[in-house]
């Protein structure tokens, strides 16, 4: 049993946050044990917990009963035999009510006070049929809730953590919306500053992830909820249209999906906090991140979203480890996603009467047609054509320009490597300039068309 008290002026409630029903078909293997934990300044809501197999119990006072700080002040131990399910509530009353009154009396003796009218309890069980206990502290009945918030984590009755994920996602979305207002698609903070601001949303979303990232992430609904705020933030990081899918936005921003990050944090914590963990174990963060990126790359090959982005970036690991400095601008994101000033896209969104290219009238105005095929932009495209050997540009050439040569293809000789990377960076810069010039001109033509 864990608990703590506040001064009478603060009147913070004492929460019973973990009451577990016994396994009635077998004898318990271990005694339920616990202690009233240490509470210092600014700890937040206090907590009381107990095992449901506590019937016979005893309270052991702390060595220093006059200290206002809780340091194993009381201990609750007990054991029960098989009982009928309908007795569960009565057994919990027998176990907890004397303990609650003892805690209340100890606090009064030490000049502390509980806001008994704010005290609440939650029964944590996966059983469908059970009876609720009638818990009393300070002469007031304790309210039994379906869920309870403890140290920022919402514990629901069946420990599915669905409520916590929904609340965390909602709060993260509000934060993402607020941060998005200072990250416009045109101008605004640099890419590095955008990623820093986006990390605030990630931290808020994944708070206490090792606690709730178990079976709760097996639900597609929970994974969708978690990725929604990350998608909004990623769109602002890469300056993309809000119609861009979560898969494309997260990939371009280099932000792994929320469920993969949550599982990674749980793995890291289990290793770092394992008894006898060595310094090498504590350096396992890098290995776990590599494992996360590998799973992310596997998902990237299986998704049906982000069709054009996946064609330009068929290997996600190559994009994340690109060897050229290709920073996404507003026009660059349009070229990488296909969501932008292309009549095919505008027609799909209901903003154009037809999808045909206004410049050549020969094909649908898609991102691929604009970047690779449209004869209207041949002069602007000539530098890129010369860079690939005076032949027709292909999607694979765009991959080379935005990602650079793969690490495995780089020569070992440092001089040759530097020369190859310099040439790759030059091609990447030419592609960036080509995109800015062509899409900027297309926007001007589209504005003039809409004014007519």
C-alpha positions in Angstrom: 0.0 0.0 0.0 1.4 3.4 -1.0 0.2 6.8 0.1 1.2 10.3 1.1 -0.3 13.3 2.7 -0.4 17.1 2.1 -0.8 19.9 4.5 -4.3 20.9 5.5 -4.1 24.1 3.5 -3.4 22.3 0.2 -6.3 19.7 0.8 -5.1 17.3 -1.9 -7.0 14.0 -2.2 -5.6 10.6 -1.3 -6.2 8.2 -4.3 -6.6 4.5 -4.0 -5.1 3.7 -7.3 -4.5 0.0 -7.5 -7.0 -2.5 -6.0 -6.7 -5.9 -7.5 -9.2 -8.7 -7.1 -7.9 -12.1 -5.9 -7.5 -15.2 -8.1 -10.1 -17.4 -6.4 -9.3 -20.7 -8.1 -5.7 -21.0 -6.8 -3.7 -20.2 -3.7 -1.7 -17.0 -4.1 2.0 -17.6 -4.5 3.3 -14.5 -2.6 2.0 -12.2 0.1 0.8 -8.8 -1.0 3.1 -6.2 0.3 3.7 -2.6 0.0 4.6 0.6 1.8 3.5 4.1 2.1 5.9 5.8 -0.2 8.0 8.9 0.3 6.2 12.2 -0.6 8.1 15.4 -1.1 7.4 18.8 -2.4 5.3 19.0 -5.6 4.7 15.3 -5.9 1.1 15.7 -7.0 -1.9 13.6 -6.1 -1.1 11.0 -3.4 -1.8 7.4 -3.8 -2.9 4.3 -1.8 -2.7 0.8 -3.3 -3.4 -2.6 -2.0 -3.6 -6.2 -3.1 -7.1 -7.7 -3.1 -5.9 -10.9 -1.4 -5.2 -8.9 1.8 -7.7 -10.0 4.5 -5.6 -10.5 7.6 -3.3 -7.5 7.8 -1.2 -5.5 10.2 0.2 -2.0 10.1 3.8 -1.4 11.1 4.7 2.2 12.1 7.8 3.9 10.7 10.9 4.3 12.9 10.4 8.1 13.0 6.6 8.6 13.6 7.1 12.4 13.9 8.6 13.0 10.5 6.2 14.6 8.0 8.0 12.7 5.2 6.7 9.3 4.3 9.4 6.6 4.4 7.8 3.2 4.6 5.6 4.5 7.3 3.1 1.6 7.2 3.0 -1.8 5.7 0.0 -3.9 4.8 0.4 -7.7 4.5 -2.1 -10.4 4.3 -3.4 -13.6 2.7 -6.7 -15.1 1.8 -8.0 -18.5 0.9 -10.7 -19.3 -1.7 -13.8 -17.3 -1.2 -17.0 -16.8 -3.2 -16.8 -14.0 -5.8 -19.6 -12.1 -4.2 -17.4 -11.7 -1.1 -14.7 -9.7 -2.9 -16.1 -6.3 -1.8 -16.4 -7.4 1.8 -12.9 -8.7 1.8 -11.5 -5.5 0.4 -13.5 -3.5 3.1 -11.9 -5.7 5.8 -8.5 -5.2 4.4 -8.6 -1.5 3.5 -10.9 0.4 5.8 -8.7 -0.2 9.0 -5.6 0.8 7.0 -7.4 4.0 5.7 -8.4 5.0 9.2 -4.9 4.3 10.5 -3.4 6.6 7.7 -6.0 9.3 8.5 -5.2 9.1 12.2 -1.4 9.3 11.5 -1.8 12.4 9.5 -4.0 14.1 12.1 -1.4 13.2 14.7 1.4 14.8 12.6 -0.6 18.0 11.8 -1.6 17.0 8.3 -5.1 16.7 6.7 -6.8 14.9 3.8 -9.5 16.3 1.6 -11.6 13.2 2.2 -14.4 14.5 -0.1 -11.9 14.4 -3.0 -10.6 10.9 -2.2 -11.5 8.3 -4.9 -10.7 4.7 -5.6 -10.5 2.5 -8.7 -10.8 -1.3 -8.9 -8.3 -2.7 -11.4 -9.5 -6.1 -12.6 -10.2 -7.9 -15.8 -13.1 -9.8 -14.3 -16.6 -8.9 -15.5 -18.5 -9.9 -12.4 -17.4 -8.6 -9.0 -18.8 -6.6 -6.1 -17.5 -3.1 -5.2 -16.2 -2.4 -1.7 -17.6 0.3 0.5 -14.5 2.2 1.6 -14.6 4.8 4.3 -12.0 7.4 5.3 -12.6 10.1 7.9 -16.2 9.1 8.1 -16.7 9.8 4.4 -17.5 7.2 1.7 -14.8 6.9 -0.9 -16.1 7.3 -4.5 -15.4 4.3 -6.7 -14.5 5.5 -10.3 -14.1 3.6 -13.5 -10.7 5.2 -14.1 -8.3 7.3 -12.0 -5.4 9.6 -12.9 -2.2 9.0 -11.0 1.1 10.9 -11.7 -0.3 11.9 -15.1 -1.3 8.4 -16.2 -5.0 7.5 -16.5 -5.6 4.0 -15.1 -8.9 2.4 -16.3 -10.5 -0.6 -14.7 -9.2 -3.2 -17.2 -5.8 -1.5 -17.7 -6.3 -1.1 -21.4 -5.0 2.5 -21.2 -7.5 3.5 -24.0 -8.6 6.5 -21.9 -5.1 7.6 -21.3 -4.1 7.4 -25.0 -7.2 9.3 -26.0 -6.5 12.1 -23.5 -2.8 12.2 -24.3 -3.5 12.4 -28.0 -6.0 15.2 -27.5 -3.6 17.2 -25.4 -0.8 16.6 -28.0 -3.1 17.8 -30.8 -3.9 21.0 -29.0 -0.1 21.5 -28.5 0.6 20.7 -32.2 -2.0 23.2 -33.3 -0.6 25.9 -31.1 3.0 25.3 -32.3 1.8 25.1 -35.9 0.8 28.7 -35.7 4.4 29.8 -35.5 5.6 27.4 -38.2 4.1 28.7 -41.5 4.8 26.8 -44.7 6.5 29.9 -46.3 9.3 31.5 -44.3 9.2 30.9 -40.6 11.7 28.9 -38.5 14.4 26.8 -40.0 14.2 23.1 -40.4 16.2 22.5 -37.2 14.1 24.8 -35.2 10.9 23.1 -36.5 12.2 19.7 -35.4 13.0 21.1 -32.0 9.5 22.6 -31.7 8.0 19.3 -32.9 9.8 17.4 -30.2 7.6 19.1 -27.6 4.5 17.4 -29.1 6.4 14.0 -29.1 7.4 14.4 -25.4 3.9 15.3 -24.4 2.4 12.4 -26.4 4.8 9.7 -25.1 4.8 10.7 -21.4 5.1 7.5 -19.3 5.2 5.4 -22.5 6.9 2.4 -20.8 3.8 2.1 -18.6 1.1 2.0 -21.2 2.8 0.8 -24.4 2.0 -2.9 -24.0 -1.1 -4.5 -25.4 -2.7 -1.0 -25.8 -0.7 -0.6 -29.0 -2.1 -3.7 -30.5 -5.2 -1.7 -31.2 -5.4 0.0 -34.6 -7.5 2.8 -33.1 -4.9 3.6 -30.5 -2.1 3.7 -33.0 -4.2 6.0 -35.2 -4.9 8.3 -32.3 -1.2 8.5 -31.3 -0.1 9.3 -34.9 -2.6 12.0 -35.5 -0.8 14.8 -33.5 2.6 13.6 -34.9 1.2 13.9 -38.4 0.1 17.5 -37.8 3.6 18.4 -36.5 5.4 16.6 -39.3 3.4 18.4 -41.9 4.5 21.7 -40.3 8.1 20.5 -40.1 8.3 19.7 -43.9 6.0 22.6 -44.9 3.6 20.3 -46.7 -0.1 20.5 -47.6 -2.4 19.3 -44.8 -3.8 16.7 -47.2 -0.5 14.7 -47.0 -0.8 11.3 -45.4 0.7 10.5 -42.1 3.1 8.0 -43.7 4.5 10.5 -46.1 4.7 13.4 -43.6 6.5 11.3 -40.9 8.9 9.8 -43.4 9.9 13.2 -44.9 10.2 14.7 -41.4 12.3 11.8 -40.2 9.9 11.2 -37.2 9.1 7.5 -36.5 5.4 6.6 -35.8 4.3 7.2 -32.2 3.7 3.5 -31.5 7.2 2.5 -32.6 8.7 5.2 -30.4 6.6 4.1 -27.4 7.7 0.5 -27.8 11.3 1.7 -28.1 11.1 3.6 -24.9 9.7 0.6 -23.1 12.5 -1.6 -24.4 15.2 0.9 -23.4 13.7 1.3 -19.9 13.6 -2.5 -19.4 17.3 -2.7 -20.3 18.6 0.3 -18.4 16.6 -0.4 -15.2 17.4 -4.1 -15.2 19.2 -5.2 -12.1 22.9 -5.5 -12.8 22.7 -3.4 -16.0 26.2 -2.5 -17.3 27.4 0.6 -19.0 27.2 -1.2 -22.3 23.5 -2.0 -21.6 22.9 1.7 -20.9 24.3 2.5 -24.3 21.7 0.3 -25.9 19.6 3.3 -26.9 21.4 3.4 -30.3 20.7 -0.3 -30.9 17.0 0.1 -30.0 16.7 3.1 -32.3 18.2 1.0 -35.1 15.6 -1.7 -34.4 12.8 0.9 -34.5 14.1 2.3 -37.8 14.2 -1.2 -39.3 10.6 -1.9 -38.4 9.6 1.5 -39.7 11.4 0.8 -43.0 9.6 -2.5 -43.2 6.2 -0.8 -42.8 7.2 1.7 -45.5 7.5 -1.1 -48.0 4.1 -2.5 -47.1 2.0 0.7 -46.9 -0.4 1.6 -49.6 -0.3 5.3 -48.8 2.1 8.0 -50.1 2.4 6.5 -53.6 4.5 9.1 -55.2 6.7 9.6 -52.1 7.4 5.9 -52.0 8.4 6.0 -55.7 10.9 8.8 -55.0 12.1 7.2 -51.7 11.8 3.4 -52.2 14.2 2.8 -49.3 13.4 4.7 -46.2 16.7 4.0 -44.5 18.5 5.7 -47.4 16.4 8.8 -47.1 17.0 9.0 -43.3 20.7 8.5 -43.8 21.0 10.6 -47.0 24.5 11.8 -47.9 23.4 15.2 -49.3 22.0 18.2 -47.5 18.5 18.3 -49.1 16.3 20.5 -46.9 12.6 20.6 -47.7 11.0 23.9 -48.6 7.3 24.6 -49.4 7.9 23.8 -53.1 10.3 20.9 -52.3 7.5 19.2 -50.2 5.1 19.5 -53.1 7.7 17.8 -55.4 8.1 15.0 -52.9 4.5 14.4 -52.1 2.6 15.3 -55.3 0.3 17.5 -53.2 0.6 21.0 -54.6 0.1 23.2 -57.6 -0.6 20.3 -60.0 -3.9 20.4 -61.9 -4.4 16.7 -61.3 -4.3 17.2 -57.6 -6.3 20.4 -57.8 -9.0 18.6 -59.8 -9.1 15.8 -57.2 -9.6 18.5 -54.5 -12.4 20.2 -56.6 -10.2 23.3 -57.3 -9.9 22.7 -61.1 -12.3 21.8 -63.8 -10.0 19.2 -65.4 -6.7 17.5 -64.7 -5.0 18.5 -68.0 -1.7 20.4 -68.1 -2.2 24.0 -68.9 1.3 24.4 -70.4 1.4 21.5 -72.9 -2.2 20.2 -73.1 -0.7 16.7 -73.7 -1.2 14.9 -70.5 -2.5 15.1 -67.0 -0.6 17.6 -64.9 0.8 15.3 -62.2 4.0 15.8 -60.2 5.7 13.2 -62.4 4.6 15.0 -65.6 5.8 18.3 -64.3 9.2 17.2 -63.1 10.1 14.7 -65.8 8.1 15.0 -68.9 6.4 18.3 -69.6 8.1 20.0 -72.6 7.2 23.4 -71.4 9.9 23.2 -68.7 12.6 21.7 -70.9 14.9 24.7 -70.6 14.7 24.7 -66.8 15.2 20.9 -66.8 18.3 21.0 -69.1 20.8 21.3 -66.2 19.4 18.1 -64.6 19.4 16.3 -68.0 23.0 17.2 -68.5 23.9 15.9 -65.0 22.5 12.4 -65.8 24.2 12.2 -69.2 21.9 13.9 -71.6 19.1 11.4 -71.3 15.5 11.4 -70.2 15.0 11.9 -66.5 13.6 9.0 -64.5 12.2 8.7 -61.0 15.4 6.9 -60.0 17.4 10.0 -60.9 15.3 12.0 -58.5 16.0 9.5 -55.7 19.7 9.9 -56.4 19.4 13.7 -56.2 17.5 13.9 -53.0 19.2 11.1 -51.1 22.7 11.1 -52.6 24.8 8.0 -53.2 24.2 5.1 -50.8 26.8 4.7 -48.1 27.7 1.2 -49.3 28.5 2.7 -52.8 30.9 5.3 -51.5 34.6 4.5 -52.2 37.0 3.9 -49.3 39.5 6.4 -50.6 38.8 9.7 -48.8 39.7 11.9 -51.8 37.4 10.0 -54.2 34.7 9.9 -51.5 34.8 13.7 -51.0 34.8 14.3 -54.8 31.7 12.1 -55.2 29.8 13.7 -52.4 30.6 17.1 -53.7 29.2 16.2 -57.1 26.2 14.7 -55.5 25.5 17.8 -53.5 25.8 19.9 -56.6 23.1 17.8 -58.4 20.9 18.0 -55.3 21.2 21.8 -55.3 20.4 21.9 -59.1 17.2 19.8 -58.4 16.2 22.2 -55.5 16.7 25.2 -57.8 14.7 23.5 -60.6 11.8 22.7 -58.2 11.7 26.2 -56.8 11.7 27.9 -60.2 9.2 25.6 -61.9 6.7 25.3 -59.0 7.0 29.0 -58.3 6.1 29.8 -61.9 3.3 27.3 -61.9 1.7 29.0 -58.8 1.8 32.3 -60.6 0.1 30.8 -63.7 -2.5 29.2 -61.5 -3.3 32.4 -59.7 -3.7 34.2 -63.1 -6.0 31.3 -64.3 -8.2 31.6 -61.2 -8.5 35.4 -61.6 -9.8 34.9 -65.1 
